[in-house]
Amino acid sequence: MPRYYFDLRDEKGVALDEEGLDLASTRAVQAEAAKSVADMARDAVLSAAPTGGRQTMAIDVRDEAGPVMQVTFSFEIENLKTRSHARDH
């Protein structure tokens, strides 16, 4: 069974996966990448400033031969209450 590595990438840099996972199919790789990017997104949104700029993060999946897949997620937090107060003044 092939071993896949899920490297985490964001504005701070890249965290290389040193262990990897043995997965049987491309669908299993995609599911694991989706789970990983969802975890990253949750943590990033919770720690972001209330009116933070756009953030992008990705999971770069590789095997022994090289890149296999990339899953990217971008978000921007916009505080609508603050924005509407700014227009009122």
C-alpha atoms as an extended CHARMM CRD file, in Angstrom:
* protein
*
        89  EXT
         1         1  MET       CA              0.0000000000        0.0000000000        0.0000000000  PROA      1               0.0000000000
         2         2  PRO       CA              1.4520000000        3.4230000000       -0.9330000000  PROA      2               0.0000000000
         3         3  ARG       CA              2.5100000000        5.8800000000        1.7740000000  PROA      3               0.0000000000
         4         4  TYR       CA              1.3180000000        9.4860000000        1.4300000000  PROA      4               0.0000000000
         5         5  TYR       CA              2.6490000000       12.5600000000        3.2070000000  PROA      5               0.0000000000
         6         6  PHE       CA              0.4200000000       15.5260000000        4.0570000000  PROA      6               0.0000000000
         7         7  ASP       CA              2.4610000000       18.7320000000        4.2940000000  PROA      7               0.0000000000
         8         8  LEU       CA              0.6660000000       21.7120000000        5.8520000000  PROA      8               0.0000000000
         9         9  ARG       CA              1.2280000000       25.1010000000        4.2060000000  PROA      9               0.0000000000
        10        10  ASP       CA              0.0670000000       28.5730000000        5.2310000000  PROA      10              0.0000000000
        11        11  GLU       CA              1.4200000000       32.1310000000        5.3780000000  PROA      11              0.0000000000
        12        12  LYS       CA              3.7730000000       31.0930000000        8.1950000000  PROA      12              0.0000000000
        13        13  GLY       CA              5.4980000000       28.4160000000        6.1220000000  PROA      13              0.0000000000
        14        14  VAL       CA              5.3970000000       24.6730000000        5.5590000000  PROA      14              0.0000000000
        15        15  ALA       CA              5.2180000000       21.8880000000        8.1370000000  PROA      15              0.0000000000
        16        16  LEU       CA              6.4810000000       18.6980000000        6.5250000000  PROA      16              0.0000000000
        17        17  ASP       CA              4.7920000000       15.4150000000        7.3660000000  PROA      17              0.0000000000
        18        18  GLU       CA              7.5990000000       13.0900000000        8.4080000000  PROA      18              0.0000000000
        19        19  GLU       CA              5.4270000000       10.0190000000        9.1330000000  PROA      19              0.0000000000
        20        20  GLY       CA              2.8340000000        9.7750000000        6.3720000000  PROA      20              0.0000000000
        21        21  LEU       CA             -0.0930000000        7.4060000000        6.0880000000  PROA      21              0.0000000000
        22        22  ASP       CA             -0.5880000000        4.1910000000        4.1510000000  PROA      22              0.0000000000
        23        23  LEU       CA             -3.7230000000        4.6530000000        2.0490000000  PROA      23              0.0000000000
        24        24  ALA       CA             -5.2490000000        2.3380000000       -0.5230000000  PROA      24              0.0000000000
        25        25  SER       CA             -6.8220000000        4.7820000000       -2.9910000000  PROA      25              0.0000000000
        26        26  THR       CA             -6.8560000000        8.3030000000       -4.3740000000  PROA      26              0.0000000000
        27        27  ARG       CA            -10.2840000000        8.7330000000       -2.7900000000  PROA      27              0.0000000000
        28        28  ALA       CA             -8.8310000000        7.8760000000        0.6450000000  PROA      28              0.0000000000
        29        29  VAL       CA             -6.0170000000       10.3900000000        0.0400000000  PROA      29              0.0000000000
        30        30  GLN       CA             -8.5580000000       13.0600000000       -0.8970000000  PROA      30              0.0000000000
        31        31  ALA       CA            -10.6570000000       12.3310000000        2.2140000000  PROA      31              0.0000000000
        32        32  GLU       CA             -7.6150000000       12.5850000000        4.4870000000  PROA      32              0.0000000000
        33        33  ALA       CA             -6.5100000000       15.8490000000        2.8320000000  PROA      33              0.0000000000
        34        34  ALA       CA            -10.0240000000       17.2820000000        3.2780000000  PROA      34              0.0000000000
        35        35  LYS       CA            -10.0100000000       16.3350000000        6.9690000000  PROA      35              0.0000000000
        36        36  SER       CA             -6.6010000000       17.9140000000        7.4540000000  PROA      36              0.0000000000
        37        37  VAL       CA             -7.4940000000       21.1930000000        5.7170000000  PROA      37              0.0000000000
        38        38  ALA       CA            -10.7730000000       21.3530000000        7.6940000000  PROA      38              0.0000000000
        39        39  ASP       CA             -8.8020000000       21.0560000000       10.9500000000  PROA      39              0.0000000000
        40        40  MET       CA             -6.3980000000       23.7860000000        9.7940000000  PROA      40              0.0000000000
        41        41  ALA       CA             -9.2700000000       26.0550000000        8.7500000000  PROA      41              0.0000000000
        42        42  ARG       CA            -11.0610000000       25.6590000000       12.0930000000  PROA      42              0.0000000000
        43        43  ASP       CA             -7.9160000000       26.5330000000       14.0370000000  PROA      43              0.0000000000
        44        44  ALA       CA             -7.0930000000       29.4860000000       11.7540000000  PROA      44              0.0000000000
        45        45  VAL       CA            -10.5880000000       30.9920000000       11.9440000000  PROA      45              0.0000000000
        46        46  LEU       CA            -10.6480000000       30.6500000000       15.7310000000  PROA      46              0.0000000000
        47        47  SER       CA             -7.2680000000       32.3600000000       16.1170000000  PROA      47              0.0000000000
        48        48  ALA       CA             -7.7190000000       35.0450000000       13.4240000000  PROA      48              0.0000000000
        49        49  ALA       CA             -8.3010000000       38.6990000000       14.2180000000  PROA      49              0.0000000000
        50        50  PRO       CA            -11.9830000000       39.7550000000       14.0250000000  PROA      50              0.0000000000
        51        51  THR       CA            -11.2840000000       41.7260000000       10.8610000000  PROA      51              0.0000000000
        52        52  GLY       CA             -8.3170000000       39.7880000000        9.5970000000  PROA      52              0.0000000000
        53        53  GLY       CA             -7.2300000000       39.8380000000        6.0010000000  PROA      53              0.0000000000
        54        54  ARG       CA             -7.6120000000       36.9950000000        3.5800000000  PROA      54              0.0000000000
        55        55  GLN       CA             -5.8240000000       33.8210000000        4.6140000000  PROA      55              0.0000000000
        56        56  THR       CA             -4.9430000000       30.8450000000        2.4550000000  PROA      56              0.0000000000
        57        57  MET       CA             -3.7990000000       27.4400000000        3.5780000000  PROA      57              0.0000000000
        58        58  ALA       CA             -3.1500000000       24.1750000000        1.8100000000  PROA      58              0.0000000000
        59        59  ILE       CA             -2.3940000000       20.5190000000        2.2230000000  PROA      59              0.0000000000
        60        60  ASP       CA              0.2630000000       19.3890000000       -0.2300000000  PROA      60              0.0000000000
        61        61  VAL       CA              0.0860000000       15.6260000000       -0.6230000000  PROA      61              0.0000000000
        62        62  ARG       CA              3.1030000000       13.6990000000       -1.8690000000  PROA      62              0.0000000000
        63        63  ASP       CA              4.2530000000       10.1270000000       -2.1400000000  PROA      63              0.0000000000
        64        64  GLU       CA              7.7360000000        8.7150000000       -2.6300000000  PROA      64              0.0000000000
        65        65  ALA       CA              7.6720000000        9.8170000000       -6.2880000000  PROA      65              0.0000000000
        66        66  GLY       CA              6.6250000000       13.4220000000       -5.6230000000  PROA      66              0.0000000000
        67        67  PRO       CA              3.5050000000       15.6380000000       -5.5780000000  PROA      67              0.0000000000
        68        68  VAL       CA              0.1330000000       13.8830000000       -5.8080000000  PROA      68              0.0000000000
        69        69  MET       CA             -2.5630000000       16.3770000000       -4.8180000000  PROA      69              0.0000000000
        70        70  GLN       CA             -3.0940000000       19.8230000000       -3.3370000000  PROA      70              0.0000000000
        71        71  VAL       CA             -6.1470000000       20.9340000000       -1.3620000000  PROA      71              0.0000000000
        72        72  THR       CA             -6.3730000000       24.6980000000       -0.8060000000  PROA      72              0.0000000000
        73        73  PHE       CA             -8.6840000000       26.6900000000        1.4450000000  PROA      73              0.0000000000
        74        74  SER       CA             -9.0250000000       30.4930000000        1.6190000000  PROA      74              0.0000000000
        75        75  PHE       CA            -11.1110000000       32.6240000000        3.9450000000  PROA      75              0.0000000000
        76        76  GLU       CA            -11.5850000000       36.2030000000        5.0260000000  PROA      76              0.0000000000
        77        77  ILE       CA            -13.3180000000       37.3950000000        8.1750000000  PROA      77              0.0000000000
        78        78  GLU       CA            -15.3580000000       40.5460000000        7.7500000000  PROA      78              0.0000000000
        79        79  ASN       CA            -16.9880000000       42.0570000000       10.8290000000  PROA      79              0.0000000000
        80        80  LEU       CA            -20.2910000000       43.3570000000        9.4310000000  PROA      80              0.0000000000
        81        81  LYS       CA            -21.3030000000       45.1390000000       12.6160000000  PROA      81              0.0000000000
        82        82  THR       CA            -18.0780000000       47.1630000000       12.7060000000  PROA      82              0.0000000000
        83        83  ARG       CA            -18.3750000000       47.9160000000        9.0080000000  PROA      83              0.0000000000
        84        84  SER       CA            -21.9560000000       49.2190000000        9.3480000000  PROA      84              0.0000000000
        85        85  HSD       CA            -20.9730000000       51.4640000000       12.2940000000  PROA      85              0.0000000000
        86        86  ALA       CA            -18.1200000000       52.9410000000       10.2560000000  PROA      86              0.0000000000
        87        87  ARG       CA            -20.5720000000       53.9100000000        7.4970000000  PROA      87              0.0000000000
        88        88  ASP       CA            -22.8870000000       55.5940000000       10.0150000000  PROA      88              0.0000000000
        89        89  HSD       CA            -20.2180000000       58.1180000000       11.0340000000  PROA      89              0.0000000000
